[in-house]
Every structure is written in structure tokens, then in C-alpha cells.
Amino acid sequence: MQEVVDSIIAAEQEARNRLSEASRNAEAVKVKAEADSSALISQAKEKAGAELKRRVELARRRAEGEYLESRQTVEREAEALYASLEPLVVELAKKAARAAMTTELER
């Protein structure tokens, strides 16, 4: 009978030891998983930040190119307008000069 009791006590002690070992192992796995996930999250944030920076720079370059292109177009159009109005300006200047040089009686 004592042998049975001793055997049961030994089995209970073995079960407690295994449970304690499993608990330590589970805690170690949990700590490692948390560290791994933290590292993965950090890497993902870095990649996302780099991608965002790349996209912002690309958008900035595109916007700058579009601005310069638009500015050149407007400047060309303004030059063409001034060139087309030059004969009119010359004619108005001649009329103004004639008007300034004529006397009241000549008018």
C-alpha cells in the first residue's frame, strides 16, 4: 500500500515538474514571439516610412515638372500675345505722337 501511495506522490511530483517546465517553456516562447513580432513591426514601419518618403519625393518631382512645363507654356503664350500686339502698339504710338505734335488749329 505504501508503495502505491509513494508511486502516486511521485507521479504527482512528476506532473508538477512537467507542468512547471511547460509553463517556463510557454513563457519563453511567448517572450520570443513578442520580440519577433516587435522586430517585424519595426521593420514594417521602416519599410512603410521609406516607401512613403519615396512616393512623396516622386509626387514632388512630378508636381515641379508640371509647374515648370505650365510656366513655360504661359511664358510662350505671353510672348506670342505681345508679339501679335506690337503692330497695334506701334500704330497707337504714332497716333499719340501725331496728336501731341499737332496744334489746336490743325485738329
N, CA and C atoms as an extended XYZ file, in Angstrom:
321
Properties=species:S:1:pos:R:3:atomname:S:1:resname:S:1:resid:I:1 pbc="F F F"
N         0.812       -1.185        0.000 N   MET     1
C         0.000        0.000        0.000 CA  MET     1
C         0.860        1.254        0.000 C   MET     1
N         1.914        1.246        0.820 N   GLN     2
C         2.835        2.394        0.882 CA  GLN     2
C         3.479        2.618       -0.470 C   GLN     2
N         3.762        1.544       -1.163 N   GLU     3
C         4.368        1.675       -2.484 CA  GLU     3
C         3.428        2.377       -3.449 C   GLU     3
N         2.152        2.087       -3.356 N   VAL     4
C         1.152        2.723       -4.222 CA  VAL     4
C         1.081        4.211       -3.904 C   VAL     4
N         1.030        4.532       -2.621 N   VAL     5
C         0.973        5.939       -2.194 CA  VAL     5
C         2.240        6.655       -2.646 C   VAL     5
N         3.387        6.043       -2.442 N   ASP     6
C         4.653        6.643       -2.871 CA  ASP     6
C         4.666        6.825       -4.386 C   ASP     6
N         4.128        5.865       -5.090 N   SER     7
C         4.064        5.934       -6.546 CA  SER     7
C         3.158        7.078       -6.983 C   SER     7
N         2.038        7.253       -6.316 N   ILE     8
C         1.095        8.337       -6.645 CA  ILE     8
C         1.739        9.684       -6.343 C   ILE     8
N         2.402        9.781       -5.200 N   ILE     9
C         3.075       11.035       -4.828 CA  ILE     9
C         4.177       11.349       -5.834 C   ILE     9
N         4.905       10.350       -6.227 N   ALA    10
C         5.970       10.554       -7.212 CA  ALA    10
C         5.380       10.994       -8.555 C   ALA    10
N         4.259       10.369       -8.936 N   ALA    11
C         3.604       10.738      -10.193 CA  ALA    11
C         3.090       12.178      -10.132 C   ALA    11
N         2.516       12.565       -8.952 N   GLU    12
C         2.050       13.943       -8.785 CA  GLU    12
C         3.217       14.923       -8.868 C   GLU    12
N         4.324       14.570       -8.236 N   GLN    13
C         5.514       15.438       -8.274 CA  GLN    13
C         6.037       15.549       -9.705 C   GLN    13
N         6.049       14.455      -10.412 N   GLU    14
C         6.494       14.448      -11.814 CA  GLU    14
C         5.556       15.324      -12.655 C   GLU    14
N         4.263       15.224      -12.390 N   ALA    15
C         3.286       16.031      -13.124 CA  ALA    15
C         3.510       17.515      -12.830 C   ALA    15
N         3.740       17.849      -11.560 N   ARG    16
C         4.016       19.253      -11.202 CA  ARG    16
C         5.285       19.754      -11.889 C   ARG    16
N         6.313       18.913      -11.892 N   ASN    17
C         7.573       19.288      -12.546 CA  ASN    17
C         7.364       19.533      -14.046 C   ASN    17
N         6.623       18.618      -14.676 N   ARG    18
C         6.357       18.766      -16.113 CA  ARG    18
C         5.522       20.021      -16.392 C   ARG    18
N         4.542       20.255      -15.525 N   LEU    19
C         3.695       21.435      -15.679 CA  LEU    19
C         4.526       22.708      -15.509 C   LEU    19
N         5.405       22.711      -14.530 N   SER    20
C         6.276       23.864      -14.294 CA  SER    20
C         7.204       24.081      -15.492 C   SER    20
N         7.757       22.987      -15.991 N   GLU    21
C         8.641       23.061      -17.175 CA  GLU    21
C         7.864       23.560      -18.383 C   GLU    21
N         6.662       23.073      -18.582 N   ALA    22
C         5.836       23.505      -19.720 CA  ALA    22
C         5.492       24.984      -19.583 C   ALA    22
N         5.226       25.427      -18.372 N   SER    23
C         4.918       26.832      -18.135 CA  SER    23
C         6.124       27.710      -18.465 C   SER    23
N         7.322       27.290      -18.043 N   ARG    24
C         8.545       28.042      -18.370 CA  ARG    24
C         8.774       28.076      -19.879 C   ARG    24
N         8.562       26.920      -20.510 N   ASN    25
C         8.733       26.861      -21.970 CA  ASN    25
C         7.722       27.781      -22.674 C   ASN    25
N         6.491       27.758      -22.198 N   ALA    26
C         5.465       28.612      -22.796 CA  ALA    26
C         5.822       30.085      -22.626 C   ALA    26
N         6.329       30.431      -21.463 N   GLU    27
C         6.736       31.829      -21.214 CA  GLU    27
C         7.888       32.214      -22.129 C   GLU    27
N         8.841       31.307      -22.310 N   ALA    28
C         9.969       31.581      -23.208 CA  ALA    28
C         9.491       31.752      -24.646 C   ALA    28
N         8.567       30.910      -25.067 N   VAL    29
C         8.006       31.021      -26.423 CA  VAL    29
C         7.268       32.349      -26.568 C   VAL    29
N         6.513       32.727      -25.540 N   LYS    30
C         5.771       33.987      -25.567 CA  LYS    30
C         6.728       35.173      -25.680 C   LYS    30
N         7.781       35.173      -24.879 N   VAL    31
C         8.763       36.264      -24.914 CA  VAL    31
C         9.417       36.348      -26.291 C   VAL    31
N         9.792       35.202      -26.840 N   LYS    32
C        10.413       35.191      -28.167 CA  LYS    32
C         9.436       35.674      -29.232 C   LYS    32
N         8.195       35.237      -29.151 N   ALA    33
C         7.177       35.658      -30.117 CA  ALA    33
C         6.948       37.169      -30.036 C   ALA    33
N         6.909       37.703      -28.829 N   GLU    34
C         6.734       39.149      -28.667 CA  GLU    34
C         7.930       39.909      -29.246 C   GLU    34
N         9.131       39.402      -29.003 N   ALA    35
C        10.329       40.053      -29.548 CA  ALA    35
C        10.329       39.982      -31.072 C   ALA    35
N         9.989       38.806      -31.605 N   ASP    36
C         9.940       38.644      -33.064 CA  ASP    36
C         8.893       39.559      -33.683 C   ASP    36
N         7.716       39.602      -33.062 N   SER    37
C         6.657       40.449      -33.625 CA  SER    37
C         7.033       41.921      -33.515 C   SER    37
N         7.685       42.291      -32.442 N   SER    38
C         8.134       43.676      -32.287 CA  SER    38
C         9.150       44.033      -33.370 C   SER    38
N        10.054       43.118      -33.643 N   ALA    39
C        11.055       43.355      -34.697 CA  ALA    39
C        10.374       43.451      -36.063 C   ALA    39
N         9.405       42.580      -36.314 N   LEU    40
C         8.683       42.623      -37.590 CA  LEU    40
C         7.898       43.930      -37.743 C   LEU    40
N         7.279       44.361      -36.681 N   ILE    41
C         6.525       45.619      -36.720 CA  ILE    41
C         7.474       46.783      -36.983 C   ILE    41
N         8.617       46.765      -36.330 N   SER    42
C         9.602       47.822      -36.531 CA  SER    42
C        10.092       47.842      -37.978 C   SER    42
N        10.376       46.676      -38.528 N   GLN    43
C        10.806       46.595      -39.931 CA  GLN    43
C         9.712       47.082      -40.867 C   GLN    43
N         8.479       46.705      -40.581 N   ALA    44
C         7.355       47.129      -41.417 CA  ALA    44
C         7.194       48.644      -41.372 C   ALA    44
N         7.357       49.240      -40.194 N   LYS    45
C         7.271       50.691      -40.071 CA  LYS    45
C         8.382       51.371      -40.873 C   LYS    45
N         9.585       50.827      -40.786 N   GLU    46
C        10.702       51.401      -41.543 CA  GLU    46
C        10.447       51.314      -43.037 C   GLU    46
N         9.983       50.156      -43.494 N   LYS    47
C         9.691       49.995      -44.921 CA  LYS    47
C         8.583       50.936      -45.357 C   LYS    47
N         7.529       51.045      -44.542 N   ALA    48
C         6.413       51.931      -44.874 CA  ALA    48
C         6.885       53.384      -44.917 C   ALA    48
N         7.721       53.758      -43.968 N   GLY    49
C         8.254       55.124      -43.945 CA  GLY    49
C         9.098       55.411      -45.176 C   GLY    49
N         9.940       54.463      -45.545 N   ALA    50
C        10.774       54.634      -46.732 CA  ALA    50
C         9.925       54.711      -48.001 C   ALA    50
N         8.898       53.876      -48.075 N   GLU    51
C         8.007       53.892      -49.249 CA  GLU    51
C         7.242       55.209      -49.320 C   GLU    51
N         6.773       55.679      -48.183 N   LEU    52
C         6.059       56.950      -48.143 CA  LEU    52
C         6.978       58.091      -48.583 C   LEU    52
N         8.194       58.084      -48.088 N   LYS    53
C         9.168       59.123      -48.461 CA  LYS    53
C         9.442       59.067      -49.964 C   LYS    53
N         9.579       57.872      -50.503 N   ARG    54
C         9.836       57.716      -51.934 CA  ARG    54
C         8.670       58.256      -52.758 C   ARG    54
N         7.448       57.925      -52.337 N   ARG    55
C         6.262       58.381      -53.070 CA  ARG    55
C         6.092       59.900      -52.982 C   ARG    55
N         6.358       60.464      -51.817 N   VAL    56
C         6.253       61.917      -51.661 CA  VAL    56
C         7.280       62.604      -52.555 C   VAL    56
N         8.490       62.098      -52.585 N   GLU    57
C         9.537       62.680      -53.433 CA  GLU    57
C         9.151       62.571      -54.906 C   GLU    57
N         8.607       61.435      -55.312 N   LEU    58
C         8.159       61.250      -56.693 CA  LEU    58
C         7.050       62.245      -57.034 C   LEU    58
N         6.089       62.394      -56.141 N   ALA    59
C         4.993       63.340      -56.370 CA  ALA    59
C         5.520       64.771      -56.435 C   ALA    59
N         6.481       65.097      -55.578 N   ARG    60
C         7.072       66.439      -55.591 CA  ARG    60
C         7.766       66.710      -56.916 C   ARG    60
N         8.539       65.740      -57.395 N   ARG    61
C         9.240       65.912      -58.678 CA  ARG    61
C         8.243       66.067      -59.826 C   ARG    61
N         7.182       65.261      -59.802 N   ARG    62
C         6.160       65.378      -60.854 CA  ARG    62
C         5.498       66.748      -60.822 C   ARG    62
N         5.125       67.187      -59.622 N   ALA    63
C         4.473       68.492      -59.487 CA  ALA    63
C         5.401       69.607      -59.951 C   ALA    63
N         6.663       69.514      -59.595 N   GLU    64
C         7.633       70.522      -60.016 CA  GLU    64
C         7.769       70.531      -61.540 C   GLU    64
N         7.818       69.359      -62.145 N   GLY    65
C         7.901       69.265      -63.602 CA  GLY    65
C         6.672       69.850      -64.270 C   GLY    65
N         5.501       69.539      -63.738 N   GLU    66
C         4.262       70.081      -64.294 CA  GLU    66
C         4.213       71.597      -64.144 C   GLU    66
N         4.686       72.097      -63.001 N   TYR    67
C         4.714       73.543      -62.782 CA  TYR    67
C         5.630       74.217      -63.799 C   TYR    67
N         6.825       73.673      -63.976 N   LEU    68
C         7.765       74.274      -64.926 CA  LEU    68
C         7.215       74.226      -66.349 C   LEU    68
N         6.595       73.132      -66.703 N   GLU    69
C         6.011       72.999      -68.036 CA  GLU    69
C         4.891       74.024      -68.234 C   GLU    69
N         4.036       74.165      -67.227 N   SER    70
C         2.943       75.140      -67.305 CA  SER    70
C         3.486       76.564      -67.389 C   SER    70
N         4.499       76.847      -66.611 N   ARG    71
C         5.102       78.189      -66.621 CA  ARG    71
C         5.694       78.499      -67.986 C   ARG    71
N         6.391       77.547      -68.582 N   GLN    72
C         6.958       77.762      -69.912 CA  GLN    72
C         5.860       77.989      -70.944 C   GLN    72
N         4.778       77.237      -70.842 N   THR    73
C         3.649       77.409      -71.767 CA  THR    73
C         3.064       78.808      -71.636 C   THR    73
N         2.843       79.264      -70.413 N   VAL    74
C         2.286       80.604      -70.186 CA  VAL    74
C         3.244       81.665      -70.709 C   VAL    74
N         4.540       81.499      -70.471 N   GLU    75
C         5.519       82.474      -70.961 CA  GLU    75
C         5.526       82.531      -72.484 C   GLU    75
N         5.447       81.374      -73.143 N   ARG    76
C         5.396       81.354      -74.614 CA  ARG    76
C         4.137       82.041      -75.123 C   ARG    76
N         3.006       81.770      -74.461 N   GLU    77
C         1.750       82.397      -74.865 CA  GLU    77
C         1.796       83.909      -74.665 C   GLU    77
N         2.406       84.355      -73.563 N   ALA    78
C         2.525       85.794      -73.303 CA  ALA    78
C         3.421       86.451      -74.354 C   ALA    78
N         4.527       85.807      -74.686 N   GLU    79
C         5.419       86.344      -75.718 CA  GLU    79
C         4.694       86.434      -77.062 C   GLU    79
N         3.921       85.425      -77.398 N   ALA    80
C         3.168       85.433      -78.656 CA  ALA    80
C         2.132       86.552      -78.645 C   ALA    80
N         1.474       86.756      -77.510 N   LEU    81
C         0.483       87.826      -77.404 CA  LEU    81
C         1.142       89.188      -77.577 C   LEU    81
N         2.267       89.396      -76.879 N   TYR    82
C         2.969       90.681      -77.020 CA  TYR    82
C         3.428       90.904      -78.453 C   TYR    82
N         3.923       89.853      -79.078 N   ALA    83
C         4.378       89.967      -80.466 CA  ALA    83
C         3.211       90.305      -81.393 C   ALA    83
N         2.047       89.703      -81.150 N   SER    84
C         0.893       89.977      -82.009 CA  SER    84
C         0.343       91.379      -81.782 C   SER    84
N         0.549       91.942      -80.579 N   LEU    85
C         0.049       93.277      -80.277 CA  LEU    85
C         1.043       94.379      -80.639 C   LEU    85
N         2.263       94.023      -80.958 N   GLU    86
C         3.294       95.031      -81.243 CA  GLU    86
C         2.892       95.971      -82.378 C   GLU    86
N         2.347       95.488      -83.507 N   PRO    87
C         1.951       96.438      -84.557 CA  PRO    87
C         0.881       97.429      -84.063 C   PRO    87
N        -0.043       96.973      -83.255 N   LEU    88
C        -1.073       97.857      -82.719 CA  LEU    88
C        -0.446       98.908      -81.814 C   LEU    88
N         0.499       98.504      -80.957 N   VAL    89
C         1.181       99.435      -80.058 CA  VAL    89
C         1.939      100.487      -80.874 C   VAL    89
N         2.620      100.039      -81.923 N   VAL    90
C         3.364      100.972      -82.775 CA  VAL    90
C         2.401      101.972      -83.419 C   VAL    90
N         1.306      101.495      -83.938 N   GLU    91
C         0.310      102.376      -84.576 CA  GLU    91
C        -0.261      103.360      -83.565 C   GLU    91
N        -0.586      102.895      -82.348 N   LEU    92
C        -1.100      103.798      -81.319 CA  LEU    92
C        -0.056      104.824      -80.906 C   LEU    92
N         1.185      104.422      -80.847 N   ALA    93
C         2.259      105.348      -80.509 CA  ALA    93
C         2.386      106.426      -81.576 C   ALA    93
N         2.284      106.036      -82.855 N   LYS    94
C         2.350      107.015      -83.949 CA  LYS    94
C         1.189      107.999      -83.847 C   LYS    94
N        -0.019      107.487      -83.584 N   LYS    95
C        -1.191      108.361      -83.460 CA  LYS    95
C        -1.029      109.300      -82.274 C   LYS    95
N        -0.519      108.795      -81.164 N   ALA    96
C        -0.307      109.641      -79.991 CA  ALA    96
C         0.732      110.706      -80.277 C   ALA    96
N         1.790      110.346      -80.993 N   ALA    97
C         2.822      111.323      -81.341 CA  ALA    97
C         2.253      112.383      -82.263 C   ALA    97
N         1.462      111.977      -83.257 N   ARG    98
C         0.839      112.941      -84.170 CA  ARG    98
C        -0.082      113.885      -83.403 C   ARG    98
N        -0.863      113.291      -82.491 N   ALA    99
C        -1.792      114.114      -81.719 CA  ALA    99
C        -1.051      115.092      -80.826 C   ALA    99
N         0.047      114.680      -80.269 N   ALA   100
C         0.821      115.556      -79.394 CA  ALA   100
C         1.523      116.653      -80.187 C   ALA   100
N         1.855      116.397      -81.435 N   MET   101
C         2.606      117.344      -82.230 CA  MET   101
C         1.709      118.307      -83.040 C   MET   101
N         0.453      118.018      -83.126 N   THR   102
C        -0.431      118.932      -83.879 CA  THR   102
C        -0.941      120.034      -82.983 C   THR   102
N        -1.199      121.139      -83.567 N   THR   103
C        -1.724      122.279      -82.801 CA  THR   103
C        -3.231      122.143      -82.713 C   THR   103
N        -3.831      123.027      -81.929 N   GLU   104
C        -5.279      123.028      -81.773 CA  GLU   104
C        -5.963      123.372      -83.093 C   GLU   104
N        -5.363      124.223      -83.841 N   LEU   105
C        -5.958      124.638      -85.105 CA  LEU   105
C        -5.885      123.527      -86.152 C   LEU   105
N        -4.836      122.698      -86.087 N   GLU   106
C        -4.682      121.620      -87.055 CA  GLU   106
C        -5.686      120.486      -86.784 C   GLU   106
N        -6.228      120.462      -85.642 N   ARG   107
C        -7.158      119.376      -85.285 CA  ARG   107
C        -8.480      119.743      -85.777 C   ARG   107
